Amino acid sequence: MAKLDVDENQSTAMRFDVRSIPSILFFKDGKHVDTAVGAVPKAQLVEKIERLLG
């Protein structure tokens, strides 16, 4: 888990196409595999995490 200030790290935000705040990026085996944008309900985040771990 990491937090990134997109104003101070614009190149990283551009690399992962972050256009809205908040954005949660999911990585698996070092690769970006999914993104959740906006205020996402806890149940939806849990489902994404379980799917990616499974």
Long-range contacts (C-beta under 8 A, 24 or more apart in sequence): 26-52, 28-52
